[in-house]
Amino acid sequence: MRDVLPDIEKWRARGEQVAIATVVSMAGSAPRRPGAKLAVSEKGELSGSVSGGCVEPAVVHTAMEVMKDGKPQMLEFGISEEQNIEQIGLACGGTIRVFVERLDW
């Protein structure tokens, strides 16, 4: 959290809403470990990472929804045998679960 905290504090000082996404579990190979965080401002500014880029767009989209309705969401990303690499998933073959919540001041 330390790496995203300065940006969160900056966005809060500007009066913006902020959502935080946290990797809560992983199985197999994954780019980031549990505890990795991605903070998203209501203007779409980003700080941190939950995937090294491969699923970040989907997480950001969900973060925007969570900021609007206040309802946290649990996301799961991975590649199954039915999926192909063009679909949202982890190219490394693992699975991650990401919890997205709005930070309420």
C-alpha positions as CSV (number, residue, x, y, z in Angstrom):
1,M,0.0,0.0,0.0
2,R,2.9,2.3,0.6
3,D,3.6,2.8,-3.1
4,V,0.0,4.0,-3.8
5,L,-0.5,6.0,-0.6
6,P,1.0,9.3,-1.8
7,D,-1.3,9.3,-4.9
8,I,-4.3,8.4,-2.8
9,E,-3.6,11.2,-0.4
10,K,-3.1,13.6,-3.4
11,W,-6.5,12.6,-4.9
12,R,-8.2,12.8,-1.5
13,A,-6.9,16.3,-1.0
14,R,-8.4,17.3,-4.4
15,G,-11.8,15.9,-3.2
16,E,-11.8,13.0,-5.6
17,Q,-13.3,9.6,-5.0
18,V,-10.8,6.7,-5.1
19,A,-11.1,2.9,-5.5
20,I,-8.5,0.4,-4.5
21,A,-8.1,-3.0,-6.0
22,T,-6.1,-5.6,-4.0
23,V,-4.9,-9.0,-5.1
24,V,-6.4,-11.3,-2.4
25,S,-5.3,-14.7,-3.8
26,M,-3.4,-16.4,-6.6
27,A,-3.0,-19.9,-8.0
28,G,-0.2,-21.0,-10.3
29,S,1.9,-18.4,-12.0
30,A,0.8,-14.8,-11.6
31,P,2.6,-11.4,-12.2
32,R,1.7,-10.0,-8.8
33,R,1.4,-11.5,-5.4
34,P,-1.4,-11.2,-2.8
35,G,-1.4,-7.7,-1.3
36,A,-0.5,-6.0,-4.6
37,K,-2.6,-2.9,-5.0
38,L,-3.9,-0.6,-7.8
39,A,-5.5,2.7,-6.8
40,V,-7.8,4.5,-9.3
41,S,-9.0,8.1,-9.1
42,E,-12.4,9.2,-10.4
43,K,-10.5,11.0,-13.2
44,G,-8.9,7.7,-14.2
45,E,-5.4,8.3,-12.8
46,L,-3.7,5.1,-11.7
47,S,-1.1,4.1,-9.1
48,G,0.3,0.7,-8.5
49,S,-0.5,-2.6,-10.3
50,V,-2.4,-5.8,-9.8
51,S,-1.3,-7.7,-12.9
52,G,1.6,-6.0,-14.6
53,G,-0.9,-4.8,-17.2
54,C,-2.7,-7.8,-18.6
55,V,-6.0,-7.4,-16.7
56,E,-5.6,-3.8,-15.5
57,P,-8.2,-2.3,-18.0
58,A,-10.9,-4.6,-16.7
59,V,-10.0,-3.8,-13.1
60,V,-10.0,0.0,-13.8
61,H,-13.5,-0.4,-15.4
62,T,-14.8,-2.2,-12.3
63,A,-13.2,0.4,-10.1
64,M,-15.1,3.2,-11.9
65,E,-18.4,1.2,-11.3
66,V,-17.5,0.7,-7.7
67,M,-16.8,4.4,-7.2
68,K,-20.3,5.2,-8.6
69,D,-22.4,2.7,-6.7
70,G,-20.3,2.0,-3.6
71,K,-20.7,-1.8,-4.0
72,P,-17.4,-3.7,-3.7
73,Q,-16.7,-6.5,-6.2
74,M,-14.6,-9.6,-6.3
75,L,-13.0,-10.3,-9.7
76,E,-11.3,-13.5,-10.9
77,F,-8.9,-13.6,-13.8
78,G,-7.2,-16.6,-15.4
79,I,-7.0,-18.6,-18.6
80,S,-9.1,-21.7,-18.9
81,E,-8.9,-24.3,-21.7
82,E,-12.0,-22.7,-23.3
83,Q,-10.4,-19.2,-23.5
84,N,-7.8,-17.9,-25.8
85,I,-5.2,-15.3,-25.2
86,E,-7.2,-12.5,-26.8
87,Q,-9.8,-12.7,-24.0
88,I,-9.2,-11.1,-20.6
89,G,-7.0,-13.4,-18.6
90,L,-3.5,-14.0,-17.4
91,A,-1.1,-15.0,-20.2
92,C,1.1,-16.7,-17.5
93,G,-1.5,-19.3,-16.9
94,G,-2.3,-18.6,-13.3
95,T,-5.4,-17.2,-11.6
96,I,-5.8,-14.2,-9.4
97,R,-8.7,-12.9,-7.4
98,V,-8.9,-9.1,-7.0
99,F,-11.1,-7.3,-4.5
100,V,-12.2,-3.8,-5.6
101,E,-13.6,-1.3,-3.1
102,R,-14.3,2.4,-2.8
103,L,-12.3,4.3,-0.2
104,D,-14.8,6.4,1.8
105,W,-13.4,9.2,3.8
